[in-house]
Amino acid sequence: MSQAIRSWCVGVLAALLCASAFAGTTSSFTFAAKSYAGSRERQYKVYLPDGLSGPAPMVMALHGCGQTHDDVLRDWGLTAAADRFGFILVAPFITSYDGLRNTNCWGFWLDAHRHQGRGEPEDLHQIALEVESRLPVDPARRYVSGLSSGAAMSVVVATTHNEYWAAAASASGLPYGEDAASVSLGRSCPGSATFHTVDRVASDMRAELDNAYATALMVLQNDADCVVVQPAGRNLRDAQLKVFGDAAHNTASAARVAQHACAPAFGSDFGCQHTVYTTDGNSASRSIVETVFYNGPAATPNPNDQDLGHYWIGGERGHDGLYSVRRGPSYPDIIWDFFSRHPRGAAAQGGRPQITILGDNPLRLTRGATFSDPGATAVDAEDGNVAVVADCGSVDTARVGNYACSYRATDSAGNIGSATRAVVVGDAGTPGSSCASAKASPLAHVSAGRALRGGFFFLRALANGDRSDIGFGWDSWSSVTLHEGAPGRWFAQRPAGCNS
């Protein structure tokens, strides 16, 4: 057992874990809610296999709707894979959530939960950093995967934090920025859904990415899935290629370099084909996306499933659990093979620490308000977490104007990473804000164009300026006040420029 692991056992978990070796043990933790928007207290579990020494890979696995982290650890075959391949397994539980959702769904379709520095993606990033503070994680081998809404959230975090993750795997997941309408909820086969165009997905991804690194993506999709239907998998593939492929290899036909039967499989492979795509059309190059498409059965052994072909395949060492089956292409083996071929090298990061700005950027404040820098974190391919030095000395909230916070991080080789946060101090007289208010029901706001329908299955009313949830979309009896910033842009909170 490595010295870092021994040191952890000697600490707060000594009485619980170190009476015997921590190896092969699952431990429970509580993540405390942070100050950024949308953060919540969350439970998570860590499985540490036997025999690890030195920095090890980390795999974060996200449960689907109706599941918990216990289903992941018990049924998905990942604990056995961690034992065989030697990685640290992290299983977060959504624990609690906002908005109208099915049970335990990650909020991939909600704007509040698909951007860096807030909501569920930032909580998951911070959970990973907590694990790194306790255990020696290889910074070049951080991976994330999931099923269904967990897969969609894996795609979200791979986009919001592409400076952190080396690769991601989406099992029955959805492209970045998709709406709730992308899920078929009819409980019948074949399912039906509507999707954003690939061009729109690619545009949304580019708007969120803040690092040149292309996080490699594996897409696993049952063609007979009636909850997340094809073309979800193809759209995931095509958007990835459009964003990261070169001009001559940004389509599936141009970027495809290899295809073979999926292996290993437990029982039938259901005609599974594993296809590899690279950004330059060269089979010797690092793949940017790989697909695992097959035609699996709809029915599953678990009587609590809906028999809609929507599940994780755990392979021989998995279990027939809730939305998980054993027979078919073995996800743990196939995904780990993909992860093991896609470490994150220093060259891909330019050799410099990569800085993540926490909170809003730009950060908007009212004149006279108290300023508190939300801060930033930094990671380096060789050194792991690196200290960040912040300089916000120019910010003067007594005066209207545009300011900046600068952040610097230096690794052990002297490489310097830098980033800047814009800070905007406004006042009631700030041009462009009408500062009008309107009090009406959520339905009336939607009818007047001040709000739009969104959220789960488009049942919620969202202010059109900041997408804040103001209530049930057909609610005609409640009263909600919205505030206008720029003409036609309405907000649940009074814009900073309208406060005296």
Secondary structure in CASP SS format (residue, H / E / C, confidence):
PFRMAT SS
TARGET T0000
AUTHOR 0000-0000-0000
METHOD secondary structure of the structure
MODEL  1
M C 1.00
S C 1.00
Q H 1.00
A H 1.00
I H 1.00
R H 1.00
S H 1.00
W H 1.00
C H 1.00
V H 1.00
G C 1.00
V C 1.00
L C 1.00
A H 1.00
A H 1.00
L H 1.00
L H 1.00
C C 1.00
A C 1.00
S C 1.00
A C 1.00
F C 1.00
A C 1.00
G C 1.00
T E 1.00
T E 1.00
S E 1.00
S E 1.00
F E 1.00
T E 1.00
F E 1.00
A C 1.00
A C 1.00
K C 1.00
S C 1.00
Y C 1.00
A C 1.00
G C 1.00
S C 1.00
R C 1.00
E C 1.00
R E 1.00
Q E 1.00
Y E 1.00
K E 1.00
V E 1.00
Y E 1.00
L E 1.00
P C 1.00
D C 1.00
G C 1.00
L C 1.00
S C 1.00
G C 1.00
P C 1.00
A E 1.00
P E 1.00
M E 1.00
V E 1.00
M E 1.00
A E 1.00
L E 1.00
H C 1.00
G C 1.00
C C 1.00
G C 1.00
Q C 1.00
T C 1.00
H H 1.00
D H 1.00
D H 1.00
V H 1.00
L H 1.00
R H 1.00
D H 1.00
W C 1.00
G C 1.00
L H 1.00
T H 1.00
A H 1.00
A H 1.00
A H 1.00
D H 1.00
R H 1.00
F H 1.00
G C 1.00
F C 1.00
I E 1.00
L E 1.00
V E 1.00
A E 1.00
P E 1.00
F E 1.00
I C 1.00
T C 1.00
S C 1.00
Y C 1.00
D C 1.00
G C 1.00
L C 1.00
R C 1.00
N C 1.00
T C 1.00
N C 1.00
C C 1.00
W C 1.00
G C 1.00
F C 1.00
W C 1.00
L C 1.00
D H 1.00
A H 1.00
H H 1.00
R C 1.00
H C 1.00
Q C 1.00
G C 1.00
R C 1.00
G H 1.00
E H 1.00
P H 1.00
E H 1.00
D H 1.00
L H 1.00
H H 1.00
Q H 1.00
I H 1.00
A H 1.00
L H 1.00
E H 1.00
V H 1.00
E H 1.00
S H 1.00
R H 1.00
L C 1.00
P C 1.00
V E 1.00
D E 1.00
P E 1.00
A E 1.00
R E 1.00
R E 1.00
Y E 1.00
V E 1.00
S E 1.00
G E 1.00
L E 1.00
S C 1.00
S H 1.00
G H 1.00
A H 1.00
A H 1.00
M H 1.00
S H 1.00
V H 1.00
V H 1.00
V H 1.00
A H 1.00
T H 1.00
T H 1.00
H C 1.00
N C 1.00
E C 1.00
Y C 1.00
W C 1.00
A C 1.00
A E 1.00
A E 1.00
A E 1.00
S E 1.00
A E 1.00
S C 1.00
G C 1.00
L C 1.00
P C 1.00
Y C 1.00
G C 1.00
E C 1.00
D C 1.00
A H 1.00
A H 1.00
S H 1.00
V C 1.00
S C 1.00
L C 1.00
G C 1.00
R C 1.00
S C 1.00
C C 1.00
P C 1.00
G C 1.00
S C 1.00
A C 1.00
T C 1.00
F C 1.00
H C 1.00
T C 1.00
V H 1.00
D H 1.00
R H 1.00
V H 1.00
A H 1.00
S H 1.00
D H 1.00
M H 1.00
R H 1.00
A H 1.00
E H 1.00
L C 1.00
D C 1.00
N C 1.00
A C 1.00
Y C 1.00
A C 1.00
T C 1.00
A E 1.00
L E 1.00
M E 1.00
V E 1.00
L E 1.00
Q E 1.00
N E 1.00
D C 1.00
A C 1.00
D C 1.00
C C 1.00
V C 1.00
V C 1.00
V C 1.00
Q C 1.00
P C 1.00
A H 1.00
G H 1.00
R H 1.00
N H 1.00
L H 1.00
R H 1.00
D H 1.00
A H 1.00
Q H 1.00
L H 1.00
K H 1.00
V H 1.00
F H 1.00
G C 1.00
D C 1.00
A C 1.00
A C 1.00
H C 1.00
N C 1.00
T C 1.00
A H 1.00
S H 1.00
A H 1.00
A H 1.00
R E 1.00
V E 1.00
A E 1.00
Q E 1.00
H E 1.00
A E 1.00
C C 1.00
A C 1.00
P C 1.00
A E 1.00
F E 1.00
G C 1.00
S C 1.00
D C 1.00
F C 1.00
G C 1.00
C C 1.00
Q E 1.00
H E 1.00
T E 1.00
V E 1.00
Y E 1.00
T E 1.00
T C 1.00
D C 1.00
G C 1.00
N C 1.00
S C 1.00
A C 1.00
S C 1.00
R C 1.00
S E 1.00
I E 1.00
V E 1.00
E E 1.00
T E 1.00
V E 1.00
F E 1.00
Y E 1.00
N C 1.00
G C 1.00
P C 1.00
A C 1.00
A C 1.00
T C 1.00
P C 1.00
N C 1.00
P C 1.00
N C 1.00
D C 1.00
Q C 1.00
D C 1.00
L C 1.00
G C 1.00
H C 1.00
Y C 1.00
W E 1.00
I E 1.00
G C 1.00
G C 1.00
E C 1.00
R C 1.00
G C 1.00
H C 1.00
D C 1.00
G E 1.00
L C 1.00
Y C 1.00
S E 1.00
V E 1.00
R C 1.00
R C 1.00
G E 1.00
P E 1.00
S C 1.00
Y H 1.00
P H 1.00
D H 1.00
I H 1.00
I H 1.00
W H 1.00
D H 1.00
F H 1.00
F H 1.00
S H 1.00
R C 1.00
H C 1.00
P C 1.00
R C 1.00
G C 1.00
A C 1.00
A H 1.00
A H 1.00
Q H 1.00
G C 1.00
G C 1.00
R C 1.00
P C 1.00
Q E 1.00
I E 1.00
T E 1.00
I E 1.00
L C 1.00
G C 1.00
D C 1.00
N C 1.00
P C 1.00
L E 1.00
R E 1.00
L E 1.00
T E 1.00
R C 1.00
G C 1.00
A C 1.00
T C 1.00
F C 1.00
S C 1.00
D C 1.00
P C 1.00
G C 1.00
A E 1.00
T E 1.00
A E 1.00
V E 1.00
D E 1.00
A C 1.00
E C 1.00
D C 1.00
G E 1.00
N E 1.00
V E 1.00
A C 1.00
V C 1.00
V E 1.00
A E 1.00
D E 1.00
C C 1.00
G C 1.00
S C 1.00
V C 1.00
D C 1.00
T C 1.00
A C 1.00
R C 1.00
V C 1.00
G E 1.00
N E 1.00
Y E 1.00
A E 1.00
C E 1.00
S E 1.00
Y E 1.00
R E 1.00
A E 1.00
T E 1.00
D C 1.00
S C 1.00
A C 1.00
G C 1.00
N C 1.00
I E 1.00
G E 1.00
S E 1.00
A E 1.00
T E 1.00
R E 1.00
A E 1.00
V E 1.00
V E 1.00
V E 1.00
G E 1.00
D C 1.00
A C 1.00
G C 1.00
T C 1.00
P C 1.00
G C 1.00
S C 1.00
S C 1.00
C C 1.00
A C 1.00
S E 1.00
A E 1.00
K E 1.00
A E 1.00
S C 1.00
P H 1.00
L H 1.00
A H 1.00
H H 1.00
V H 1.00
S H 1.00
A H 1.00
G C 1.00
R C 1.00
A E 1.00
L E 1.00
R E 1.00
G E 1.00
G C 1.00
F H 1.00
F H 1.00
F H 1.00
L C 1.00
R E 1.00
A E 1.00
L E 1.00
A E 1.00
N C 1.00
G C 1.00
D C 1.00
R C 1.00
S C 1.00
D E 1.00
I E 1.00
G E 1.00
F E 1.00
G C 1.00
W C 1.00
D C 1.00
S C 1.00
W C 1.00
S C 1.00
S C 1.00
V E 1.00
T E 1.00
L E 1.00
H E 1.00
E E 1.00
G C 1.00
A C 1.00
P C 1.00
G C 1.00
R C 1.00
W E 1.00
F E 1.00
A C 1.00
Q C 1.00
R C 1.00
P C 1.00
A H 1.00
G H 1.00
C H 1.00
N C 1.00
S C 1.00
END
